[in-house]
Amino acid sequence: MRTPYAPGNRRRILCVSPRYAPSFGTFHYSYPLFGGRIRAFMPPQGLLVIASYLPESWEVRFVDENDREATAEELAWADAIFLSGMHVQRPFIEDVIARGHRLGKPVVLGGPSVSGCPEHYPGADIIQVGEMGDSTDAIIEWLDANSERPAAQLRFDTGTRLPLTDFPLPAYHLIALRQYFISSIQFSSGCPYSCEFCDIPALYGRNPRLKTAAQVLAELDALVAGGAVAIYFVDDNFIANQKAALELLPHLVEWQRRHRFPVRFACEATLNIAKNERVLALMRDAGFNVVFCGIETPEPDALRSMSKDQNLRMPILDAVAKLNDYGLEVVSGIILGLDTDTEATAGHLIDFIEASQIPMLTINILYALPKTPLWDRLTKEGRILPDGGRESNVVFRLPEETVLDMWRRCIAAAYAPEAIYRRFAHNLAHTFAKRPAYPRSRHRASWRNVMSGLALLGRIVWRIGLRGDYRGTFWRVAGPALRAGQVEEMIQAAVVSHHLIEFTRQCLRGAQEASFYAPSLPRPPATPPALHPIRLRREEVSS
């Protein structure tokens, strides 16, 4: 649905999605392998929903600055500029605000960062604190009545949230879906767990709210029409309401079968998903290939201290193996710098990575987010530092340099080419091989997709297999996989590995952040980095 407010004036709205800096999970360094087609990681779901909610009589344009910067002409065209973003995007949010103000344009800012820390954005003209709802309608009404910037910042707090069942179809028509590494869809919002470091319960609630199956299928139809072949459920926890997940999954299975499996799915879920084999079987049948699980640490005492007991419902390695048995590749979130960490923690983590055979882990330094129990506790203890010039805002129990050394040691061990390819080889043999044989899809096997895939494979072979400094490692895994017909799986492994290897090398040089949440002040390059072999001495990647 659109806003129920009926405006009396026509307005031109420019929605701008700010840049985000490279991280383990954004795959920036693999974009050149796609020949310039991939420009960003994932469509900005929230801002696309807002764009669809605006009055039908208002003209709306959309710019994702992860693709290209909004031009002065586009900013000048707008009657108002809409922004949304996360804490990590703060410098780029502020940059767009400044550029809009130079042209005298009012800037409206919403989303998780300003909802968590409205005090961080004094420059925004209008801020929306909370989710889409009555505050959104009030902002639309204000913009209808006013065409100039307000004299002082206006704050609109959401009192009544718009039910997810009333969410409009995101404005996918305003973006080029094929320029994204993976597409996105939302089924639920909120999570019943209260992990100490997580701000989801405070921002979105502990009682998950849901869309209908019909809404989800309509969005899937729109995404496939736009060219999507891989779709990530961006729910805070796909099994936050396990009964609802069980009710949705048969609809996804039937939709996939009816359309001959045009897409592959991924999602985020708590590790206790391994206890529900009915869910796992339906996910396998629906074409889910990847599950991101916030494992955080392999140390049980640390999990208990952060109120993440759900990860201990069964032994962690057994849970990972159970997911693998259903053809699901596990991606894991890992945190270093916990109060329970000791100097032995890095060794425990490296042993866990090898034992679990998880190919991809986002290994980050602890960062305290506002609106979390961790923030409240550390504030009382005087252990929150101001942002700027540091990898984290936390005063660790261990010396800061010890924590950073542990982080460097772990990422160097995890993403040495031999290590990550060894783990992918294990998954090619023992996880990917357990996926069902999907029927041939005309959508996936379209001429355009086939040619794009062949070109991608050619660039992988040329730049990694022939010119790369770990080409021997690549061929020891790629050769058998390609001969076995695992072409798509091998392409995925090479693309993911290339980014992780290169991003790790940048981190070891000090060129990237140790925490995903630390605001990155240096502006990243306007285009993805050129792909070229970078040689390091062996001791630099194994120390």
N, C-alpha and C positions, 0 to 999 in steps of 0.2 A: 504494500500500500504506500501511497504518498502521504505527505502531511495533510491533515484535514484543514489546515489554514488556507483560506482563499486570498491571495494577495491582490492588492489594487494596482500595483506597479510591476512592470517588467524589470528584471534584474539579470545581469550577466555574472555568473559565478565561475571562477577559475579554481579548480581543486588541484592542489599541488602536493604530491607525496615526496617528502624530503629524502635526501640521500642517506644511506647507512654505510658505515665503514666495513671493510672486509673482516670476516671472522671465520672460525672453523666451519660454520654451518651455512655460509652464503655462496660458496663455490666460485668466488670472483675469478680466481686464477685459472679456472677451466673455461671461462666464457670464450676466449679466443679459439678454442678447439671447435667451436660451432660456427666459425667463419663470419662472426659479426652478427649472427641472428639473435643470440641470447645476450640481453643487455641488463637483466636484473634477476633477482632470485625468485620472488613470489609476488603476485598482484597484491596491492594494498587493500585488503578485503573491507576494512571498516570505512575507509573514505569512499570506496565504490558504492557501499550501501547508502551512505549519506547523499551521494550524487543522485541516486535513484529516488531518494525520499523528498528531494527538493520539489517545489511546485512545478507542474508541467509547463507552465507559461514562462518559466525562467530558462534561459539558455545556459547550459553547463558545458564546460570544457575541462579536460583532465591532462595533467602533465606529471609523469613519474620522473623525478630528477635522477633516479638511478639509471635511466635511459639517456636523458638529455636535460639540460637546464632550461627552465622556463625563460622565454625571451622577454626583453623589455616590452616588446609589442604585445605579447600575451598578457603581461601584467597590467599594461596600460588599458587593454581592452576590458578588463574585469571591473565590475562595480564592487566586488568583494572577493577576497582570496580566502579559501578554506584550506586549513592544514590539519594533519593529524600525525602522531608519531610516538615512538618509544623513547625512553631516557637516552639510549645510545645515539639517537638522532638529534639530540638537543642542539649541538652547534649548527647543524644544517637547518633546523627549524628556525633558529634565530637569524640565520643568513637570509632565508626567504622573507621573514618578517621585515628585516631591514631593507631589502630590495623593494618590497611592496610599499613601505613607508616613503621611500624616496620618490615614489610616484603618487603619493597621497592616498593610497588605497587602504581601506579598513581590512584588517586581517583577523579571521576567526580561527581559533585554535581549539581542537578537541583531541580526544584520544587518551591512551593510558598514561603518558608522561605528565601532561598537565592535570589530569585527574588525580594522580598521585602526588604531584608537587606543583600546585598552581603558583606558588611563590617563585618558582624558577623562571617564569615567563612574564615579567612585568611589561615587556614591550608589546605583547599581543593586545589588540584593541578589544576583542571579545573572547572570553574563554568559556568553554563548556566543561564543567566538572561533573563527571559521571557519564553514563551511557546514553544512547539515543533515547529520547522520550519527550516529556513536556518541555524540558529546557531547549530542545532542538526547535520545537514549534515556536517558542518565545523568541529565539534568535532570528528565525525566519520572519516573524512579525516585526521585529525591530528593524531588520534590513529593508523590509517593505516600506517602512515609514521614514527611514533615514538613508541618505545617500552619501553622507560624509563620515569621516572618522569621529568617534565619540571623543569628548574632551578628556575623559579619563577611562581607564579600563573598566569594562562591564563584565561581571561574572554571572553566569547562569548555571545553577546547580540542578541536576536532575532529581526530581522528587518521585515521579512515576516513570518507570522505564517502559519503553515500547516492548510488548511481548515479542519473542522471537517468531511466533506464528504470524505476526503482522509485518515482519521485515520484508522489504521489497527485494526483488531479484537484483543483485549487485549490477552496476552499470558496466558490464563487460564490454558492451558495444563502444565504450569510450577509450578502450585500450587495445593494444595488439597482443593477444594472449600468447602468440608464438614467440614473443621476445623474452618470455619468462622461463627460467630453469624448470619450475614446476608450478602448476596452477593450484588454487586453493578453494576450499569450501568449508562452511561452518554448519554443524548440526546442533551443537549444544554450547552453553556458556556457563562457567562456574565449575567448582570442584569441591567435593565434600571433605577433603583432607586439609589439614592446616600445618603443612611443613613450615618450619621456622623461617626459612629464607624466602618464601614465596608470597607474592602480593595478590595472587589471583582471588583468594577468598574475600579479601577486603575490597577489591575492585569490582568483582563480578558475582560474589556470593558463594555460599557453600551448598545451596540447593540448586542443582543444575536446571537451567531452563532450556527448552527444546524447540526445534523446528519440527514440522510434520514431515513424514516421508515424501509426501507429494511436493513440498517445497524443495527438498533435497534433490529429487529426481528432475524437477524443472531446472534447477541450477546445473545439474550434470548435463542435461540436454544443451543448455546454453554454452557450457564450457566446451563440449565436444564440437558444437557448431563453430566455435572460435578456434578450433585446432588443438585443444588440449589432448595430451596422451598420458599424462601423469598428474594426479590430483592428490593434494595433501589435505586431510581433515585437520583444520587448525583449532579444533576444540582443545580447551585446556587439558582435558582428560577424556578420551573417547569413551571410556567405560565409567565416567563419573556417575552415570545412572545405567547400571548394567542391564536392567530390565528394558530400558529404552533402546540400548544398543542391540539387544537381542531382537527387538521388534523391528528395528530399522534394517538390520543386515539381510533378512530374506528379500526385502525390496531391492537392495543393491544387487543381490545374486540374480534375481529375475531380470532386472534392468540390464545387467552385463550380458546375460544369456540372450536376451532379446536383441541386443545390439552387437553380439559377437565379441564381447570384451574389448571395447575400443580404448579403455584406459586402465592404468594400474593405480592402485590406491596406496597411500601411506597415512599414518596417523601418529598421534602422541598419546601414550597411555601409561598409567602406573604399572609397575612390574607385577602386581598381583593379578594382572590379566592372565598370567600363566596358570592360575588356578581354575580358570573358567574355560574348559575345553570346548564347550558348546559355542562360545564366542569365537574361539580360535578356528574351529572347523568352518564356521560361517564366513569368517574373514578370509580364510584360504579360498573358499568357494567363490567369494565376491571379488577376488583379484587383489587383495591386500598383499603387498610385497615387503613393506618396511614398517617397523614400529619404533618410534623414538621413546625410550624409557629413561626417566631421570633416576639412574642408579645412584648417582652422586658420589658414592664411596663404597668400597668392598668391606669396610670395617663396621661390624654390627653395632659396636658401642657408639660410633659416630652417627649412625642412622637413628638410633634411639634418642640421642641427644638433640637431633633436629626434628623430632616427632615424625619420622618417616618409617614407622614400624611396618607399614604395608609392604615395604620391600623385603621384609623378613618372614612373610607368610610361608615361603619355602626357600631353601638355600638358593642364593643368587645364581650360581652357576647352573643349577638345575632348572631355574626359571628361564634363563637364556636358552638352554638346550631345548626346553619344551617349546618355546617360540620357534626355534630353528626347525623342530620336527614338523611344524605346520608350514614350512617354506617361508617364514617371516625372518628377514634380516633385522637384527637388533642394532639400533643406533643408540648410543648412551651419552647422557649428560654426566659430567664428572666435575666435582668441586674440590679444589685444594685451598688450604688456609683455614680449615675448620679448627675450632678450639680443641678438638680431640686429636688433631694431627700430631704426630711425633716425627722425628727424623727418619723413622722406619717406614712412614706412610708411603713415600714415593716407591720404595721397593715393593710394598704390598700391592700398590696400584699396577706397577709394571707386571708383576706376577699374575694379577687378575686379568689384565689385558691379554696376556699370552694364553691363559687357561680358558678364558671365555671365547676367544677367537672372534670378538666383536671387531669388525673392520674400522668403523668410524666412531670416534668418541670426541665430544666437544669438551676439552679439558680447559677449564677456566679457573681463575683465582676468585675466591669469595668476594662478593660485593654486596653490601647491605642496601636493599631497596626500601624506600619509605613505605609505610603502611604494611610492614611485616613485623612479626614478633621479634625477628632478629634485630631489626632497626630499633625497636623499643628497648630491647634488652641491652644492646650495645650503647645506646644513648644514655641509659641510666648508669652504665659502667664507665662513661666517658671515653668510649672507644670508637667514636665516629669522627672521621677526618673530613675536612672540606674537600670538595672536588678540585682537581687540577694538579698536574705534575706528578701524579702517583698512579700505580696500577690498580689500587683499590682504595676505598674510603674506610677500610677496617684496620684497626690496630690489632694485629694478630698476637696470639699467645707466643708463637715462635718468632724469632727475628725476621723482619720483612725479607731480607736478602736470602735467608734460609728457605722461606716459602717460595720465592722466585726461582731459586736454584732447583728446588724440588719440581716446580712446574717445568722448567727448561729440561730437566733430566727426563721427565715423563713424556713430554711431547717429542723429544729427540728419539727416545726409544720406541714410542708408538708409531711414529711416522718416518722412520728410516725406510727407504723404499723396500728393502728386503722384508721388513717386519709387516708392513701393511699389505704387500702383495702375498705374503705367506698366509695372512688371515683371510684375504679375499679368496685365495686358492681353496682354503678350507670351506668357505661358504659356497663357492661354486660347486664343490663336490658334495657337501653335506646339507646345505640349506636350499640353494637355488634349485637343485635337482629334485627336491620334494614338492615343487610347485606343480599344479595341474597343467596339462597340455592345453593351452588356450586355443580356441578355434581361430582360424585366420580371419582377421578383421579388415574389411575394406578401408576403414578409417585409418587404422595404423599402417596398413600396407598401401596407402595412396601413393601415387607417383611422386608427389612432393615429399612425403615422409621418407620414402625409399631413397630418393636422391639425397635428401638431407642426411640420412643415416650413413649412406655410402661415403659421402663427403666427410662426415665426422670420423668415420673409421679410417679414411685415408689420412686425415690430419693426425690422428692418434698414431698411426703407423709411422708417418714421416717424422713427426716432431718428437715422439717419445720412443718409438721402436727403432728408429734409424739414427736420429740426432741426439736423443736424450742421454744424459749421463748415467741413467740406470736402465738402459735398453736391455741388457742381459737379464736383469730381474724381470722386466716386463715380458720378455719372450718366454721365459720359463713358465709363466702362468698363462699368457695369451695363446701360445702355440697349442697346448692341449685343449684349452677351452674352445678355441675357434674350430679345431678339428672335431670336437664333440658337438658342434652346432650351437654353442652357447654364445652367439654373437652379441645379442642385445645385453646379456648379463656381463659379458666382457667389456663392452663399451661403457656400461655403467661403472664397472670397477675401475677402469682406466681414467675416466673423467673425474670420479670422486678422489681417487688416489692422487692424481696430478695436483688438484687443488690443495689437498692436505699436506702433501710433500712440500709444495712451494710455499704455502702459508707458514708452515713450521719453519722453513729456512728463513723466512722474513722475520718471524718471531725471535729466532735465535740470534739474528742480527740486531734485534731491538727495534725493528721497524713497525711492529704491530703490538696491540694491547694484549695483556695477559688476562683481562676480564672483558667478557662480552658487554657488560653493562657500563664500563668506564666510558664517559663521554670522550670521544676522539676529537681533539681540537685541530690537529693538522687536517687540511682538506685533502681527500684522496684524489687521484687523477680523474680528469673529466671522462676518460675512456678507460675500459678495462686494460690492465697492464699487458704489454707485449709478452708473448709466450716465447721463452728462449731457455736453453739449458743453463743451469747455474751449478757450478761445481764447488763442492765443499770438501775440505780435507775430512777423512774418515773420523778423526777425533772430534770434529765439530758437530757431527750428527750422532755420536754415540756416547758422548761424555755425560 
